[in-house]
Amino acid sequence: MQPLSNIESLLYFSPEILLVIFATAVILLDLVVKDSESVAVAYLSLVGLICVFAAVLITHFSLRNPVSLFLGMIRLDEFSTFFKILLLLATAATVLFSLRSEELDARLKGEYYALLLAITLGMFLMASSTNLLMIFISLETVSLTSYILAGFLTHSPRSSEAAFKYITYGAVASGTMLFGLSFLFGMAGSGDLGQISMRLTELLASGEVAPLAVLIAITFVLAGVGYKIASVPFHMWSPDVYEGAPIPITAFLSVASKSAGFALFIRFFYAGFGNTELMQAVDWPFMLAIVSALTMTVGNLAALPQQNVKRLLAYSSIAHGGYLLMGGVLLTSEGIGAILFYLVVYLFMNLGAFYVVVLIANEVGSEMVEGYRGLSSRAPLVAWAMVIFLVSLAGIPPFAGFFGKWLLFAAVIEQGYYWLAFVGLLNSVVSLYYYARIVKAMFFEDADEETTDFSFSTGTFALLSVFVIPTIFIGFLNIFYTFSNISVSVMPMQ
Amino acid sequence: MTLQHYLVISAILFTLGIFAVLTRRNAISILMGIELILNSCNLNFAAFSRFMTPPEDISGQVIAIFGIVLAAAEAAVFLAIILAIYREFGSIRPNEVDTLKG
């Protein structure tokens, strides 16, 4: 189907346009409200997110077939709609966390929420770019905004340090990626992913381009994508950034930024480089299998000795990036469907775990494991919710995490990568140890000082149940499997 | 000047940039290294656009222009973060900014 022209595209671009409008409105509203009423800004951004959600659904259902917008720059299909909904959920959760978090400076809330909406815009574009230029611009939009958000606690040295490390790693990684993209552009003579794939196949078959050149260019691109999804060896930034950034932003980065990174990864490798002739010439799936195995092993082993729960969850999120990559190694639609399903599960269980971290940090003022001692008697409901999230993260039945992992392993085994499935299985066992440490602190250790029961508001429990209920039930609901599989089936396979 | 000349220059720029990032002990010098990396990419895009695509197709040069804009945005954010670092730590040497580890 022909790409739509710029003017025709605007109609289908309404979710992104709405995001820009609301980001501007949030800044303007922040100018007129008093500091004491700064929650109004948060509510306006929530309203904005709901409007965008409606717009995403409307544009989706008004379309029969996937279309390319803006002369082939971005593509609107089930895949991008899937990620848009996922990212909206993550952003809405982050806004709600930020409302409850006591870390953030009330005077700066306006900019904070405007930046959150801006980063969502960048992620929307990441999930739908099909042109090298758009891929790079959207990646940089997300990166630049997240550097600022990671360093948002201006009075905290930890936060500034996190931002500094983040931008140093991030800028080098995205520069390296751009260098790789420039070679892909040069070899194929076009910026469009579909055309690059077609031209490279021809050139490799006729021997005009050496397979090594393509492999090197792809490896350079992998630096940028790998840094976004925090895969080894580009994961170094993530523990420090996750520990130093405000907790809601840590939660956001670990879920939304990773999902958007995977959207870009799948679109680039599956739609762009997923055809068999290219894979025969350039064996990058094997390279990815190794990266995946290393990522989960390094993440899990480094998590073992951690005392800071935020840092522990950072390493656990690196490990989950490794599990997710397993599905990407095979480039079968089962593998990609498993990634999408696991991302939904991961969204709920990981955001839930981070919400508990926000609650405990508000009450205890610390993110260390010691702060969780005796939680079972001080706040039993919160403690049990945390158990559900952690057990699900470890992948134990009957929680959603188990079904997600099961699908990933099944896809890997089906393609004969037995060693990778074995490494994944061993890693799940290792991860049990550090998740169990938090559970042990909550249930089997007593707090040192005189303990008072925590009193949480009804709203807190309501928000907590928003994460607990899906974590328990998603695995049993067919709709989520179909949803993720439909989102894959329309990907362009050249 | 052939395409090779441009590619060699940009490869040298890229390597110098990575080298600066890895060896410099000052945040500003690291920023300069990053700028070198981005400029090498822009040079690549412009050169490829001139030699590898038909003359009426200027998409590579457009990417280079966007690359310049993004490099400027990145420099602005980087400098702001360096200011924040200086306020908190009294230094912009990366090895002195190391409270987070483990």
Interface residues (C-beta under 8 A of the other chain):
Chain A: L132 L133 F136 I137 E140 L144 Y147 I148 G151 T154 S156 P157 R158 S160 E161 A162 A163 F164 K165 I167 T168 A171 V172 G175 T176 L178 F179 L181 S182 F183 F185 G186 M187 G189 S190 G191 P239 D240 E243 G244 P305 Q306 N308 R311
Chain B: F14 G17 I18 V21 A27 I30 I34 I37 L38 S40 C41 N44 F45 A47 F48 M52 T53 D57 S59 G60 V62 I63 F66 G67 L70 A73 E74 V77 F78 A80 I81 I82 A84 I85 R87 E88 F89 P94 V97 D98 T99 L100 K101 G102
